[in-house]
Amino acid sequence: MSAEEIDRVSGQRTTGHEWNGITELDTPVPRGILIFIVVTHAFALLWWILMPTWPLGSTYTKGILGYDLHQSADQAVLNNAAQRASWTTQIDALSYDEIQANQPLMTIVKQTGRRLFGDNCAACHGIRGKGNANFPNLTDGDWLWGDGSAATIAETMRVGINSAHEETRFAQMPAFGRDQMLSSTEIRAVADFVYSLSHPANSTPASTQQIAAGRDLFAANCAGCHGENATGNREVGAPNLTDNVWLYGGDLQTIITTINGGRQGHMPTWSGRLTPTNIKILALYVHSLNVSP
């Protein structure tokens, strides 16, 4: 055993270890760290005694407080359901007009609807409902089906469009070129006419004859769905072609592509995937997007 040595500079005792002429001081652990270690170990021991802690095969130590996280979570779910029931019962019982006239209830509808929309609809329609490529903008008041009322929106959500639901709304734009119903020359004439409806500047003396031919072809092939004035038919989901609001694009080349190859959109049925209450909330929320500033 080596004799005790004192460092000449600090005056502290050394451990007796030396590396390349450097000796190691025998510095004690700071009191604060010792206190911290004692307190944390005491807290851990107390926690083991009070709370569920150690696994024991198929069970675990319960702790003397009897705290159960499963029961706590179940109770929180029950409390939330009870709180939610206080206003969902009103939504179930009231008409769309009555709910829309109830400002406190509409505040809840908008908050809940925003979350439902983000979880179920935003992937296609965008988080703000303004649409993505080939998916409609839900904020511009331009509707393919019905009058845009909350009840009509709810019905579209319930049955879908070209969906698997037995009552689905069905709509399809024929492929006039692919199925050889019109020649390429005729398709171009119809496209020029349709384009001129929302772009009057396209009607020039040089294009008058072409547009007139397209008008005749439109009357013979397209007016049955889109109407004689091309203002659409919301009973069959045929869009208004005069308002410069386009689902697939309103430039001339895209119109030609649409007439040639046809279109068939898809809106899934949310019946069975969302509760009737949630569908009602979503419909009210989507309707509010058209009237909110």
C-alpha positions as CSV (number, residue, x, y, z in Angstrom):
1,M,0.0,0.0,0.0
2,S,1.5,3.3,-1.0
3,A,2.0,6.1,1.5
4,E,-0.5,9.0,1.5
5,E,0.7,11.8,-0.8
6,I,-0.4,15.4,-0.8
7,D,-0.4,17.5,-4.0
8,R,2.0,20.4,-3.5
9,V,-0.1,22.8,-5.7
10,S,-3.6,22.2,-4.4
11,G,-2.8,20.7,-1.1
12,Q,-5.3,17.9,-1.7
13,R,-4.6,14.2,-1.2
14,T,-3.8,12.2,-4.3
15,T,-4.9,8.7,-5.2
16,G,-1.3,7.6,-5.6
17,H,-1.7,7.1,-9.4
18,E,0.6,8.7,-11.7
19,W,0.7,9.0,-15.5
20,N,3.7,10.7,-17.2
21,G,4.5,12.7,-14.1
22,I,0.8,13.7,-13.6
23,T,-0.8,12.6,-10.3
24,E,-4.6,12.1,-9.9
25,L,-6.3,14.1,-7.1
26,D,-8.5,12.1,-4.7
27,T,-11.4,14.6,-5.2
28,P,-14.6,13.7,-3.4
29,V,-18.0,13.6,-5.2
30,P,-19.7,17.0,-4.9
31,R,-22.4,17.1,-2.2
32,G,-25.0,18.3,-4.7
33,I,-24.6,15.2,-6.9
34,L,-24.7,12.9,-3.9
35,I,-28.0,14.5,-2.8
36,F,-29.4,14.2,-6.3
37,I,-28.5,10.5,-6.5
38,V,-30.1,9.8,-3.1
39,V,-33.3,11.8,-3.9
40,T,-33.8,10.1,-7.4
41,H,-33.2,6.7,-5.9
42,A,-35.7,7.4,-3.1
43,F,-38.2,8.7,-5.6
44,A,-37.8,5.6,-7.8
45,L,-38.3,3.3,-4.8
46,L,-41.4,5.2,-3.8
47,W,-42.8,5.1,-7.4
48,W,-42.3,1.3,-7.5
49,I,-44.3,1.0,-4.3
50,L,-47.1,3.4,-5.3
51,M,-47.6,2.8,-9.0
52,P,-48.0,-0.2,-11.4
53,T,-44.4,-1.0,-12.3
54,W,-42.9,-4.4,-12.6
55,P,-44.0,-7.0,-15.1
56,L,-44.7,-10.4,-13.6
57,G,-45.3,-12.8,-16.5
58,S,-49.0,-12.4,-17.4
59,T,-49.6,-9.6,-14.9
60,Y,-47.7,-6.8,-13.1
61,T,-47.3,-5.1,-9.7
62,K,-50.4,-3.0,-9.2
63,G,-49.0,-0.4,-6.8
64,I,-50.7,0.5,-3.5
65,L,-52.5,3.5,-5.1
66,G,-54.4,1.1,-7.5
67,Y,-53.9,3.5,-10.5
68,D,-54.9,1.8,-13.8
69,L,-54.1,3.6,-17.0
70,H,-56.6,1.5,-19.0
71,Q,-59.4,2.5,-16.7
72,S,-58.3,6.2,-16.9
73,A,-58.3,6.1,-20.7
74,D,-61.7,4.3,-20.8
75,Q,-63.1,6.9,-18.5
76,A,-61.7,9.7,-20.6
77,V,-63.4,8.2,-23.7
78,L,-66.7,8.0,-21.9
79,N,-66.4,11.6,-20.7
80,N,-65.6,12.8,-24.2
81,A,-68.5,10.8,-25.6
82,A,-70.9,12.3,-23.0
83,Q,-69.7,15.8,-23.8
84,R,-70.0,15.1,-27.6
85,A,-73.5,13.7,-27.1
86,S,-74.7,17.0,-25.7
87,W,-74.4,18.5,-29.2
88,T,-74.6,15.6,-31.6
89,T,-78.1,14.9,-30.4
90,Q,-79.0,18.4,-31.5
91,I,-77.5,17.8,-34.9
92,D,-79.3,14.6,-35.3
93,A,-82.6,16.1,-34.3
94,L,-82.5,19.5,-36.1
95,S,-82.8,20.2,-39.8
96,Y,-80.0,21.7,-41.8
97,D,-81.6,25.1,-41.8
98,E,-82.1,25.0,-38.1
99,I,-78.5,24.1,-37.5
100,Q,-77.2,26.8,-39.8
101,A,-79.3,29.4,-37.9
102,N,-77.8,28.2,-34.6
103,Q,-74.5,30.1,-34.4
104,P,-73.1,28.3,-31.3
105,L,-73.9,24.9,-32.8
106,M,-72.4,25.9,-36.2
107,T,-69.2,26.9,-34.4
108,I,-68.9,23.3,-33.1
109,V,-69.9,22.0,-36.6
110,K,-67.1,24.0,-38.3
111,Q,-64.5,22.9,-35.7
112,T,-65.5,19.2,-35.9
113,G,-66.1,19.4,-39.7
114,R,-62.6,20.8,-40.3
115,R,-61.0,17.8,-38.6
116,L,-63.3,15.3,-40.4
117,F,-62.6,17.0,-43.8
118,G,-58.8,16.9,-43.2
119,D,-59.0,13.2,-42.3
120,N,-61.3,12.1,-45.1
121,C,-61.6,14.6,-47.9
122,A,-58.5,16.8,-48.1
123,A,-56.4,14.2,-50.0
124,C,-58.6,14.9,-53.1
125,H,-60.1,18.3,-52.5
126,G,-57.2,20.0,-50.7
127,I,-57.0,21.0,-47.0
128,R,-58.9,24.2,-47.7
129,G,-61.4,22.6,-50.1
130,K,-60.2,24.5,-53.1
131,G,-59.6,21.3,-55.1
132,N,-56.6,19.6,-56.7
133,A,-56.0,18.6,-60.3
134,N,-59.2,16.8,-61.6
135,F,-60.9,17.2,-58.3
136,P,-63.5,20.0,-57.8
137,N,-63.1,23.2,-55.9
138,L,-65.8,23.1,-53.1
139,T,-65.5,26.8,-52.2
140,D,-66.6,28.5,-55.5
141,G,-70.3,27.7,-55.4
142,D,-70.2,25.9,-58.8
143,W,-71.8,22.5,-58.3
144,L,-72.2,19.5,-60.6
145,W,-75.1,18.0,-58.7
146,G,-78.1,19.8,-57.1
147,D,-78.4,23.2,-55.7
148,G,-75.3,23.2,-53.4
149,S,-77.4,23.0,-50.3
150,A,-76.1,21.1,-47.3
151,A,-78.7,18.4,-47.7
152,T,-77.7,17.8,-51.3
153,I,-74.0,17.7,-50.4
154,A,-74.8,15.2,-47.7
155,E,-76.6,13.0,-50.2
156,T,-73.6,13.1,-52.6
157,M,-71.4,12.0,-49.7
158,R,-73.8,9.3,-48.7
159,V,-74.1,7.6,-52.2
160,G,-71.0,8.8,-54.0
161,I,-70.6,9.4,-57.7
162,N,-69.8,6.4,-59.9
163,S,-69.3,4.5,-56.6
164,A,-70.2,1.0,-55.4
165,H,-73.3,2.3,-53.6
166,E,-76.5,1.0,-55.1
167,E,-78.0,4.5,-55.2
168,T,-74.8,6.1,-56.5
169,R,-75.0,9.2,-58.7
170,F,-73.9,8.2,-62.1
171,A,-72.3,10.4,-64.7
172,Q,-69.9,9.8,-67.6
173,M,-68.6,12.0,-70.5
174,P,-68.6,9.8,-73.6
175,A,-65.4,9.3,-75.5
176,F,-66.5,10.8,-78.9
177,G,-63.2,10.3,-80.6
178,R,-62.0,7.0,-79.1
179,D,-65.4,5.4,-79.7
180,Q,-65.5,6.9,-83.3
181,M,-68.7,8.9,-82.7
182,L,-67.0,12.0,-84.1
183,S,-64.0,12.5,-86.4
184,S,-61.0,14.5,-85.4
185,T,-62.2,17.4,-87.5
186,E,-65.6,17.4,-85.8
187,I,-64.0,17.2,-82.4
188,R,-61.9,20.2,-83.1
189,A,-65.0,22.1,-84.3
190,V,-66.9,21.2,-81.1
191,A,-63.9,22.2,-79.0
192,D,-63.6,25.6,-80.7
193,F,-67.3,26.2,-80.0
194,V,-67.1,25.2,-76.4
195,Y,-63.9,27.2,-75.9
196,S,-65.6,30.3,-77.4
197,L,-68.4,30.1,-74.8
198,S,-66.1,31.2,-72.0
199,H,-63.6,33.0,-74.3
200,P,-65.6,35.3,-76.5
201,A,-62.4,36.7,-77.9
202,N,-61.9,33.4,-79.7
203,S,-64.9,34.2,-81.9
204,T,-63.2,36.0,-84.8
205,P,-64.2,36.4,-88.5
206,A,-61.7,33.8,-89.3
207,S,-63.2,31.2,-86.9
208,T,-66.9,32.0,-87.4
209,Q,-67.5,29.1,-89.8
210,Q,-65.6,26.6,-87.6
211,I,-67.5,27.7,-84.5
212,A,-70.8,27.5,-86.3
213,A,-70.1,24.0,-87.3
214,G,-69.2,23.2,-83.8
215,R,-72.4,24.7,-82.5
216,D,-74.4,22.4,-84.8
217,L,-72.4,19.3,-83.7
218,F,-72.8,20.3,-80.0
219,A,-76.6,20.6,-80.5
220,A,-76.7,17.1,-82.0
221,N,-74.3,15.3,-79.6
222,C,-73.9,17.3,-76.4
223,A,-77.0,19.4,-75.7
224,G,-78.8,16.3,-74.3
225,C,-76.6,16.5,-71.2
226,H,-75.2,20.1,-71.1
227,G,-78.4,21.8,-72.4
228,E,-79.0,23.8,-75.5
229,N,-77.3,26.8,-74.0
230,A,-74.4,24.7,-72.6
231,T,-75.3,25.8,-69.1
232,G,-75.3,22.3,-67.7
233,N,-77.7,20.0,-66.0
234,R,-77.3,19.4,-62.3
235,E,-79.8,16.5,-62.4
236,V,-77.2,14.4,-64.3
237,G,-74.0,16.0,-63.2
238,A,-73.3,17.7,-66.5
239,P,-71.2,20.9,-66.0
240,N,-71.9,24.4,-67.1
241,L,-69.6,25.0,-70.0
242,T,-70.1,28.8,-70.1
243,D,-68.8,30.0,-66.8
244,N,-65.0,29.3,-67.2
245,V,-65.0,27.0,-64.2
246,W,-63.3,23.7,-65.2
247,L,-62.7,20.4,-63.5
248,Y,-60.2,19.0,-65.9
249,G,-59.0,22.2,-67.5
250,G,-60.5,24.8,-69.8
251,D,-57.7,25.4,-72.3
252,L,-58.4,24.4,-75.9
253,Q,-56.2,21.3,-76.0
254,T,-57.6,19.9,-72.7
255,I,-61.2,20.4,-74.1
256,I,-60.2,18.4,-77.2
257,T,-58.7,15.7,-75.0
258,T,-61.9,15.5,-72.9
259,I,-64.2,15.3,-76.0
260,N,-61.9,12.7,-77.6
261,G,-61.3,10.4,-74.6
262,G,-64.2,11.1,-72.3
263,R,-64.2,11.6,-68.6
264,Q,-65.6,9.6,-65.6
265,G,-65.0,11.1,-62.2
266,H,-65.3,9.2,-58.9
267,M,-66.6,10.2,-55.5
268,P,-66.5,7.4,-53.0
269,T,-69.6,6.6,-50.9
270,W,-69.1,7.5,-47.3
271,S,-72.1,5.5,-46.1
272,G,-70.8,2.8,-43.8
273,R,-67.5,4.6,-43.5
274,L,-68.8,7.7,-41.7
275,T,-71.7,7.8,-39.4
276,P,-74.9,9.7,-40.5
277,T,-74.0,12.3,-37.9
278,N,-70.5,12.9,-39.3
279,I,-71.8,13.0,-42.8
280,K,-74.2,15.7,-41.7
281,I,-71.5,17.6,-40.0
282,L,-69.2,17.4,-43.0
283,A,-72.0,18.5,-45.4
284,L,-72.6,21.6,-43.2
285,Y,-68.9,22.3,-43.1
286,V,-68.5,22.0,-46.8
287,H,-71.5,24.3,-47.4
288,S,-70.0,26.8,-45.0
289,L,-66.9,27.0,-47.2
290,N,-69.0,28.7,-49.8
291,V,-70.4,31.4,-47.5
292,S,-67.4,32.1,-45.2
293,P,-65.2,35.1,-46.0
